[in-house]
Amino acid sequence: MVVGYGDSFTVYCSPDPETTSWPFQMKDGYISRRYVKARYLMNDQWYDVKLTDRNFTSDFVLTFALPPCDVLDIYRDTPKDHPIVDYGNGGTLLLDESRNAAARQSIHVVAELVDLARRQALDCMCLLLSGGA
């Protein structure tokens, strides 16, 4: 099993189906657990893993079972279609937490878009990581 990293994803190449604990890393973390996603590649098709708070054994470790597959992709998917902080008409206080989340959303979206190109060919990335190319 070979592990690779991007700024917003962790990829497991040839994951061991007996493994249930999946540590991951993402530069600058994530804003909310609901933005952390997982999927696996089996027979040239991607399947989503349904994650809930119960899958997080810590902030950067997920626990779930996988069928035998070629690739496991744990990635961050910050909303890109709407701001995560709605300041309204002055009704929301500009708390540090809100300002930080709004700023981090922009940074995360850019990193995720850059990583998207690398994540389109994870099977190739796995081949390179394993020294097969």
Wavefront OBJ file of the C-alpha trace (Angstrom):
o trace
v 0.000 0.000 0.000
v 1.512 3.309 -1.116
v 0.285 6.693 0.178
v 0.490 9.998 -1.713
v -0.499 13.511 -0.740
v -1.622 16.748 -2.334
v -2.538 20.017 -0.662
v -6.163 18.921 -0.368
v -6.138 15.120 -0.650
v -4.556 11.871 0.478
v -4.481 8.896 -1.870
v -3.927 5.254 -0.937
v -2.705 3.146 -3.830
v -3.605 -0.547 -3.647
v -5.224 -0.151 -0.220
v -5.296 -3.230 1.976
v -8.976 -4.284 2.259
v -8.332 -5.434 5.839
v -7.361 -1.883 6.860
v -10.150 0.132 8.473
v -8.214 3.113 9.850
v -7.276 5.739 7.254
v -5.041 8.627 8.403
v -5.081 11.583 6.044
v -3.541 15.011 5.733
v -4.527 18.218 4.005
v -2.540 21.425 3.931
v -4.389 23.899 6.179
v -6.798 21.161 7.311
v -10.482 21.631 6.587
v -13.188 24.004 7.789
v -15.834 21.397 8.545
v -15.927 17.598 8.601
v -18.765 17.707 6.099
v -16.231 18.971 3.514
v -14.087 15.832 3.880
v -15.030 13.215 1.274
v -13.801 9.740 0.379
v -14.173 7.571 -2.696
v -12.588 4.414 -4.040
v -11.767 3.145 -7.528
v -12.842 -0.384 -8.378
v -13.027 -1.828 -11.895
v -12.443 1.622 -13.450
v -15.414 3.140 -11.609
v -15.449 5.525 -8.628
v -17.704 4.851 -5.640
v -18.398 7.377 -2.883
v -17.959 6.439 0.762
v -20.780 7.823 2.894
v -19.083 9.597 5.811
v -20.608 10.795 9.063
v -19.055 12.175 12.243
v -18.846 8.584 13.512
v -16.250 7.792 10.825
v -13.817 10.307 12.373
v -11.774 8.703 15.145
v -9.798 11.967 15.314
v -9.569 15.108 13.209
v -7.316 13.391 10.661
v -8.206 9.699 10.882
v -11.238 8.087 9.250
v -12.489 4.593 10.048
v -14.421 2.541 7.512
v -14.160 -0.763 5.653
v -13.378 -1.007 1.958
v -13.908 -3.737 -0.586
v -10.813 -4.828 -2.527
v -10.110 -1.836 -4.777
v -7.339 -0.085 -6.694
v -7.303 3.407 -5.125
v -8.744 5.209 -2.083
v -9.047 8.994 -2.410
v -9.729 11.088 0.722
v -10.190 14.689 -0.295
v -11.499 18.065 0.743
v -14.421 19.561 -1.171
v -15.088 23.052 0.171
v -18.264 24.671 -1.250
v -17.525 26.553 -4.448
v -21.039 27.710 -5.329
v -21.846 29.845 -2.281
v -20.079 31.559 0.621
v -19.984 29.506 3.807
v -20.430 32.669 5.881
v -23.496 34.833 5.248
v -23.068 38.203 6.879
v -26.608 39.254 5.906
v -27.520 42.907 6.303
v -25.193 43.561 9.205
v -27.104 41.123 11.398
v -24.171 38.726 11.839
v -21.289 39.877 13.985
v -17.934 39.791 12.284
v -16.436 37.258 14.655
v -12.867 36.074 14.171
v -14.175 32.576 13.479
v -16.448 33.828 10.672
v -13.726 35.961 9.085
v -11.259 33.073 9.255
v -13.739 30.640 7.693
v -14.533 33.073 4.863
v -10.837 33.644 4.129
v -9.986 29.937 4.347
v -12.825 29.065 1.967
v -11.146 31.068 -0.803
v -7.736 29.526 -0.145
v -9.149 26.003 0.031
v -11.123 26.376 -3.194
v -7.991 27.468 -5.085
v -5.936 24.564 -3.679
v -8.709 22.090 -4.496
v -8.960 23.330 -8.089
v -5.192 22.986 -8.531
v -5.311 19.477 -7.032
v -8.274 18.521 -9.219
v -5.981 18.011 -12.209
v -3.794 15.594 -10.215
v -6.830 13.790 -8.811
v -8.206 13.108 -12.318
v -5.458 10.547 -12.910
v -4.892 8.973 -9.495
v -4.286 5.563 -11.038
v -1.358 7.110 -12.966
v -0.166 8.847 -9.813
v -0.221 5.483 -8.025
v 1.814 3.914 -10.784
v 4.438 6.655 -10.416
v 4.455 6.430 -6.608
v 4.998 2.686 -6.714
v 7.882 3.112 -9.131
v 6.077 1.333 -11.938
v 6.680 4.005 -14.580
l 1 2 3 4 5 6 7 8 9 10 11 12 13 14 15 16 17 18 19 20 21 22 23 24 25 26 27 28 29 30 31 32 33 34 35 36 37 38 39 40 41 42 43 44 45 46 47 48 49 50 51 52 53 54 55 56 57 58 59 60 61 62 63 64 65 66 67 68 69 70 71 72 73 74 75 76 77 78 79 80 81 82 83 84 85 86 87 88 89 90 91 92 93 94 95 96 97 98 99 100 101 102 103 104 105 106 107 108 109 110 111 112 113 114 115 116 117 118 119 120 121 122 123 124 125 126 127 128 129 130 131 132 133
